[in-house]
Amino acid sequence: MKLDRRVTLALVFTVFVQTAGALVWAGAAGERLAMVEHEVDERRDVAERLARLEAELDSVRMQLDRIERKIDAR
């Protein structure tokens, strides 16, 4: 492999270091993305549980209203 005399070892080293830095940055970005996806999955589970609790609470409220109407009717 022949290199032009204008291409110095320092230039080759600089390009290598920049490439390595870009790969490290990309790896870190991928890891952050994985963490965010995991957190979103956890929050989705919480949202589903919250929806079920809200539905159950509505049912309990209707039952309580029915019981109160029966008591008031006496």
Secondary structure in CASP SS format (residue, H / E / C, confidence):
PFRMAT SS
TARGET T0000
AUTHOR 0000-0000-0000
METHOD secondary structure of the structure
MODEL  1
M C 1.00
K C 1.00
L C 1.00
D C 1.00
R C 1.00
R C 1.00
V C 1.00
T C 1.00
L H 1.00
A H 1.00
L H 1.00
V H 1.00
F H 1.00
T H 1.00
V H 1.00
F H 1.00
V H 1.00
Q H 1.00
T H 1.00
A H 1.00
G H 1.00
A H 1.00
L H 1.00
V H 1.00
W H 1.00
A H 1.00
G H 1.00
A H 1.00
A H 1.00
G H 1.00
E H 1.00
R H 1.00
L H 1.00
A H 1.00
M H 1.00
V H 1.00
E H 1.00
H H 1.00
E H 1.00
V H 1.00
D H 1.00
E H 1.00
R H 1.00
R H 1.00
D H 1.00
V H 1.00
A H 1.00
E H 1.00
R H 1.00
L H 1.00
A H 1.00
R H 1.00
L H 1.00
E H 1.00
A H 1.00
E H 1.00
L H 1.00
D H 1.00
S H 1.00
V H 1.00
R H 1.00
M H 1.00
Q H 1.00
L H 1.00
D H 1.00
R H 1.00
I H 1.00
E H 1.00
R H 1.00
K H 1.00
I H 1.00
D H 1.00
A H 1.00
R C 1.00
END
